[in-house]
């Protein structure tokens, strides 16, 4: 009964902190798994953009529009 009088059983701050740490750790794990699983997909996107064919096509179209508007 002495423990209840000094408030040891009512103090839950350490438990709450531990729960927040566990939630944060879970979020970090989920983010890491997502990054690892989508890593190849993201690298593939960079290759598609830098190959130049689509970018060059858009640039040519914009130049044609610019020339037709300036004439």
C-alpha positions as CSV (number, residue, x, y, z in Angstrom):
1,X,0.0,0.0,0.0
2,X,3.0,2.3,0.6
3,X,3.8,2.3,-3.2
4,X,0.4,3.7,-4.1
5,X,0.8,6.5,-1.6
6,X,4.0,7.8,-3.2
7,X,2.6,7.5,-6.7
8,X,4.9,4.9,-8.2
9,X,2.0,2.8,-9.6
10,X,0.3,5.9,-11.1
11,X,3.3,7.2,-12.9
12,X,3.0,6.2,-16.6
13,X,5.3,8.7,-18.3
14,X,8.0,6.1,-19.0
15,X,5.5,3.7,-20.5
16,X,4.1,6.5,-22.8
17,X,7.6,7.4,-23.9
18,X,8.4,3.8,-24.7
19,X,5.2,3.6,-26.8
20,X,6.1,6.7,-28.7
21,X,9.6,5.3,-29.4
22,X,8.1,2.0,-30.6
23,X,5.7,3.9,-33.0
24,X,8.5,6.0,-34.3
25,X,10.6,2.9,-34.9
26,X,7.8,1.2,-36.7
27,X,7.4,4.2,-39.0
28,X,11.2,4.2,-39.7
29,X,11.0,0.5,-40.6
30,X,8.1,1.1,-43.0
31,X,9.9,4.0,-44.7
32,X,13.1,2.0,-45.1
33,X,11.2,-1.0,-46.6
34,X,9.4,1.3,-49.0
35,X,12.7,2.9,-50.1
36,X,14.4,-0.4,-50.6
37,X,11.5,-1.9,-52.6
38,X,11.0,1.1,-54.8
39,X,14.8,1.8,-55.3
40,X,14.9,0.0,-58.7
41,X,11.8,1.7,-59.9
42,X,13.1,5.2,-59.1
43,X,16.4,4.4,-60.9
44,X,14.5,3.3,-63.9
45,X,12.6,6.6,-64.1
46,X,15.9,8.4,-64.2
47,X,17.0,6.4,-67.2
48,X,13.8,7.1,-69.1
49,X,14.1,10.8,-68.6
50,X,17.8,11.1,-69.5
51,X,17.7,9.0,-72.7
52,X,16.9,12.1,-74.6
53,X,14.3,10.9,-77.1
54,X,11.2,12.2,-75.3
55,X,12.9,15.4,-74.0
56,X,14.2,16.2,-77.5
57,X,10.8,15.6,-79.0
58,X,9.2,18.1,-76.5
59,X,12.0,20.6,-77.1
60,X,11.5,20.4,-80.9
61,X,7.7,20.9,-80.6
62,X,8.2,23.9,-78.4
63,X,10.7,25.4,-80.9
64,X,8.2,24.8,-83.7
65,X,5.5,26.6,-81.7
66,X,7.8,29.5,-80.9
67,X,8.8,29.9,-84.5
68,X,5.2,29.9,-85.7
69,X,4.2,32.5,-83.1
70,X,7.1,34.8,-83.9
71,X,6.4,34.9,-87.7
